[in-house]
Every structure is written in structure tokens, then in C-alpha cells.
Amino acid sequence: MRDLLPPQVAVAVAEPPDFTAPLFPAEQAALTESAVTSRRHDFTAGRVCARRAMTTLGLPPTPVPSAPDRSPVWPTEVVGAITHTRGYCAAAAARATDLRSVGMDAEHHRTLEAGVRRLICLPEEEDRMSRLPTGVSWPVVLFSAKETVYKVWHPVVRQWLDFHDALVDLDPDSGTFTARIAPARVDAAEVPAPPTTISGRFVVEGDLVRTAAVLHLP
């Protein structure tokens, strides 16, 4: 993820030992006894990477517990994001005095079924993707971009953002995307200067799609 984010952001990618490393008690409390092994491993690696990213910023390795909606609760002086997909986990963190929000996502490069595509893609997006170069599963790139957009939006606005609430335009030449948030969502926001447009970067490497974006301070 380091290649997709600005220098103010510290990034940590999980190594094999990180998936079974110790957790802080506040983090352990977020895992129920019924949590399956894969959930435990992903959660653990995410928190280990989050602490490593914070340490890179010169901050102490503070616990990152979970909110009721399972989103990470970062220290007040930090903005960050965690992503995990099968066999891959990463975290990014920045000082809240440098950036307003950080988002990133990783997905395995695969074909999406038509029913899943309808849940994710707007008709305009399907039309645009039909004209993009072949050889890439663009719906997965779009899905990942929207996951990143949500991770940027939610910590700032504290409201749900549906897949159809963001219209995403992918630019394969520059490896960038631009998301325009639905006016109704922006108008309903109860925070100053809610984001109307979120821009980020993407890359497709091997079987992995990675996307990331930041929101600068107003």
C-alpha cells in the first residue's frame, strides 16, 4: 500500500507471525468466543499492523479496539484504516493534524457474478467499464474503490454509505479513481464540509487489487 498513499501516511503489511501475535486486552475483548479462526487471524494481523504503523509515526503502540459496527477505533490523534483479504492484511495510519481521513482496501482479482455486480455497480459505471481495456476484472476494482471510499467517508461523517451512494470513475491510464458522493448523502451530513468527491489510486498486481485514498484537511 505504500505506493498508493502520500508520505504522511505510515503503512504496515502483515508478515506470517502477525496473524497469531498477542493482542491488547481491549482488542481481545472485540473477539467473541465464537469467532472463527480466519476472523481471529485477520483481526489480530490488522491490529498488529495498526500498532506498527503508529510506531512508525513516532507514536506509542496504542490498542485499536472495535466500535459496535466493527470499525477500528483509533486514538484521537490518529486517522487510519485496516484491510484484509485471504492471506493479506495491511494497516495505514497518519496524524490527525496532517490528514482528515485515510482509506484503503485489498481484494483478490476475480470475476464477480451478475447479482453481486448489480449490488455494487450503478448503470453508468457498468457502461463506463464496458469501454475499458480487457484483461482486468474492473467490477472488482470498482468494488475495492468503493470500500476505500467508505473507509474515508465513515470516520468523518459517521453515517452509512451504500455502494450506490458513490459514483466511481476509473482511469486505467493513470491508475486513479474519482468518487462523487450522492448529493442526498452530502446534504444529510451533520459535520462541517462533508466530502463531496474522494479521489484515490489503484493497482492490479497478480491476483491482488489494491486501492487507497486520503481526505485532506479543509
N, C-alpha and C positions, 0 to 999 in steps of 0.2 A: 504493500500500500504506500510505501514511502515515495514511489514515483508518481503518485496521483495527488499528493497533498502538499501544501506550501510548507516552508521551513519552520513556521511557528508551531507546527504540529509534530509531536513525537509519536512514533509508530513502533509497535512491538508485534512480531509474528510468533506464534507458538511453536516451540520445539516439543518433541515427543514427551519429555518428562513433565512438561507443564500441564498435561491433561490429568495428571494424578497428584499434583502438588498439594500441599496443605492450604487451607482456606482460613481466613479470619472468622471468628465466631459469628459476627454479623452477616457474613456472606454464607456461611454454612447454614444459618437459620432459614435462608431462602430456598433451600433444597428440602423437599418433603421426603419422608421415608420411602414413598412410592416412586420417587424419581428414578427413571431407568438409567442404566449405565451410561448410555450415549449422552443423555441430558446432563448427568453429573460431570462427565469429562469435558463437554463443551463449556458448561458454566465455569468449571474450575480453570480451564485454559484461558477463558476470557478475562477472569479476574486477575490471574497471574500476569497476563499481558497488560491489563489496565494499570496495575501497580508498577510494572516495569516501564511503561510509557511515562507515568507520573515521575518516576525516579529520574528518567532522562531529562525531564524539565527542571530537575533540582528540587522536587517536592518529596515529602516523605511518602512511603508506600502505604497509603490510607485505604481502608476497606471500601469496597464498592458494592453495597447491598442492592436489593431489588425493591422497586416500587410495587404496589399491588398489581399493576399491569405488566410486571416482569421487566420493565425497562430499568437499566442501571441507574443508580443514584450516585452521582459523582459528588465529590467535595465541592463546596460553594465556589471555590476559586478555580475550578476546573470545568471545562466542557470536553466531552469526549463521545466515543462510540465504540461498540464492540460488534464484531461479526463472526459468525462461524457457519461452516458448511462441512459436509463429511470430510474429515481429515485435514481441515484448515481452520485456523482461528487467528484473529488479529484484533488489536485494540489501538485506538488513536486518542491522544489527549493533547489539549492546549490550555494555556492560561486564559481565564475568562476576561482578563484585561487585554488580550490580543485578538480573540475571536468571539463571536456571539454563539456559534454552534458549529459542530462537526458531525458529518455523517459518512458512513461507508458501508459497503456490502460486498459479499462474495457469494457466487453461485456456481454450480457445476454447469458447464456448457452442454446443453441438451435440447432436445425438441420438446416443446410444450404442446399438450393436447388442446384441441379446439375449445373445449369447455373452459379450460384454465385461461386460455388467451382471452376469451370473452370477459372474464372476471377482471383481467388486468388491463387490457388494451381498449382504448377508445377507437371508434371507427376512423377518425383522422389519423391516428397513429398506425393503424393497420394499413391504411392507404400509403402512408409515407414509407413504411417498412417494405412494402411490396416493390418499391423502386430502389432499394438499397442493394449493394453488391451481394451476390450469393456466397455461400460458404460459411456464413455466420448465422447462428440462431438469434436473430435480432429480438424476438419476443423475450428471450432470457435476459438480454442486455437491458431491454426496456424495464423488465421486472426488477432487475437489480438497481437500476437508476431510481425507480420509484421507491424502493426500500430505502435507498440512501436519502432521497428527498424527505421521506417520512422521519428519518432519524435526525435530519436537520430541523425540520418543522416542529416536531412534538416538544422538545425541551424548551422551545421559545414560546410557543402558543398554548401548549398544554391542552390541545384538542385533537381529536381523531382526524386523520386524513385518509380518505378512501382512495383506492387505486384510480378511480375515475375522477378524482378531485385534482389531479395533476396531469396536464397535457405535456408530454415529453417529446422533444425533437432531438434525434440522434444525428451527429455529424461524424461519419466514419473517417473522413479525411483528416480531421483534427483530433479525433478521439475524445470529443466533448459532447455534452448534452445540456439542454436547457429545458427546465420545467416551469410551466406557467400555472400557478395555483388558481383554482376556480374562484371567481370574484365573490361568490356566496361565502366561501370559507374565509376569505380575507376580511370581508365585511363583518363576519361574526366574531372575529378575533377580539379579545379583550386586552391585548397588550399593545404598547406603542409600536408603530412602524412594523406591522407584521409583514413577513416576506411575501412578495407577490411573484417573484422569479427566483429560482435557485439554479445555478449553473455548476456543472461538475465535469469530471473526466472519467473515461472508462478505458479498459483494455481487455482484450480476449487473448489469453495465453494458454496454449494446450487445452486442458479440459476445464479451465477456470475463467470465469468472468468476474472482473473486479470493477467497482465503481466507488467514487468518493466525491465529496463536495464540502465546502465550508460556507458559513454565513458570516460576513464581516460585520463589525460593529456599526451601528447607524452613524 
